Amino acid sequence: MKRQSLLSPTLAVLLLSAPVCAQDTEQEFYHNKTISLVVGYSAGGGYDTYARLVIHPH
C-alpha cells in the first residue's frame, strides 16, 4: 500500500515537469498564418464591437 501511494505523486511530478523546449513560441507558431473570426450578427452591433476588441486589443 505504501508503494502505490508514492507512485502516483512521483508520476504526476514527472509528467508535469516534462521539457517543453521543443514547442514553438506563439509568435513563431502564428507567423504567416491567417486567423478568421466570424461574427454571425450585423456590423456595428454589440457582438461586432466585442469581436473587434478581441482582434485588436490595443
C-alpha positions, 0 to 999 in steps of 0.5 A, spaced: 500 500 500 505 504 501 508 503 494 502 505 490 501 511 494 508 514 492 507 512 485 502 516 483 505 523 486 512 521 483 508 520 476 504 526 476 511 530 478 514 527 472 509 528 467 508 535 469 515 537 469 516 534 462 521 539 457 517 543 453 523 546 449 521 543 443 514 547 442 514 553 438 513 560 441 506 563 439 509 568 435 513 563 431 507 558 431 502 564 428 507 567 423 504 567 416 498 564 418 491 567 417 486 567 423 478 568 421 473 570 426 466 570 424 461 574 427 454 571 425 450 578 427 450 585 423 456 590 423 456 595 428 452 591 433 454 589 440 457 582 438 461 586 432 464 591 437 466 585 442 469 581 436 473 587 434 476 588 441 478 581 441 482 582 434 485 588 436 486 589 443 490 595 443 
